[in-house]
């Protein structure tokens, strides 16, 4: 008969394997000490939700790329507010250039 602890270990074992954390030098014992912190550290905090939806979570490398992309988007938002839009002005020769704000 499985105990609650056995079910918990089995659950976290499935998460650990699905997240492929052994390839990131994370031991199962260290993962069990604080699984939520480890998942957050690797950018995989949505792993359980993803697995409950019937999918595998991102690989650690994919999660790192997602984190970098999210950071790049966050960094770009303030830049969008500083963009100056220029209107085209006609100059001699009929060419249109964007010089006037």
Secondary structure, DSSP 8 states (H G I E B T S, - for coil): ---HHHHHHHHHHHHHHHTTGGGGT--HHHHHH-HHHHHHHTT-TTHHHHHHTT-----HHHHHHHHHHHHHHHHHHHHHHH----EEEE-TTS-EEEEE-
